[in-house]
Amino acid sequence: MDKSLEGFESPQTSELRIEDPTHLPPLSRDVSFWGMTITQFFGAFNDNVFKQLLLLMGVAQAVDGTGQDLQGIAMIIFSLPFLLLAGPAGYLADKYSKTNVIVLSKVAEIVAMLLGVIGFWYFGMFGFAGLFVVLFLMGAQSTFFGPAKYGILPEMLHEHDLPKANGIFLMTTFLAIIFGTVAAGVLRDQLTGDGAESNNQLWIGSAICVVIAIVGTLTSLLVRKTEPAKPNAKLTVGACTIPPSAIKLFRARPPMLKALLASCIFWLCAGIVQQSVNSLGVVQLKLNDTETSIMNGLIGVGIACGCLLAGLLSKGQINFRIVQTGAWGISASLALLALPGPNHGHLLGYWGSLPVLVVLGACTGMFSVPIQVYLQAKAPLSQKGEVIAEMSRANWVAILLSGVLYGVFDKILLSFEWPRCYLFAFTVLIMLPVAILYHPPSEDLE
């Protein structure tokens, strides 16, 4: 369900086209585009490796008895930069060359990963506090990288290549999420022994992330230089808040506001589910970190399939029947994952959970794609970038709240000594009203 909880970075597109399309090479032979694609892949990979490592370490504390489950806190810390810095990030991406912003963001990623090496090496001294600082910096780096990496595409490519280019970006993002999530589990299994004190050996994993960040920085140098889209732009207080024009638009168009709220509830559930899968695997099913990360990775596989299926079924219209199918599929999958039974107190166990997690991911893609297309397509041309930015901001508020709610649910389970699979039952209670109440009519794409 998680889709970069990187994912979880939304484009702030520019209406301005900088490049003269007459001299651009075909997309398949465009070194600049492939350099950008590889750069984006490595960035998303590093984000998911580091975040999943901390989530696994956070839930392991509950198993070791050395402290509480810190996954909720980690999710809040990772989300916070997207809320605090989205305005300045969009401003920099418009005022200066997006190419320069991309390269400098990748250099910042190298610095953050080097600090990660130090955080793991001295884990016995600084504990989670040092790693949470690094996690915040990783979120900040991704915040500044996001608007530039998506906004540069319409400035450097043929207009007719944009759908294919965005599709390749989406595919490589999912691959990075899957590989990064699974790699984190493998690294933690291979580099740690028993007890939290062994976490300092994870500096090796962070050192690998440093190398990947360096390679990503080098590939970013292949991206062709673009001119500033709005060189006279000024950073105002309004850039860090919701623009009045966006508020007016959503008030005037209730269907768009309902779609935005549905998207927020979806991302709230997505954030809870990623943490819940880790908790189910490590705490209840007694799995190793590799197996637990495979469970989360399979959700990513399902999402990719669901996005493809939603695109095929839409056939030139915004088909909300697909959204309803996805909502009920998500609710049913979560309900199955919540059922207690004989496998360590879980009905499905590890092997039974795997196909359900794929279905959960597929329903996730079917639910989210039409809503995202609807918000993009129905926004006035002059406000498309603004609507995308506000959708991103609202979704990140929901992801941050997922960390808060997970912490609340965790305390409830501990108080009543309930199994970890009941986390999915709480999530069903959040998602079910959307499945029951949200059923707008389908519309043709304009």
Disulfide bonds with the S-S distance in Angstrom:
none
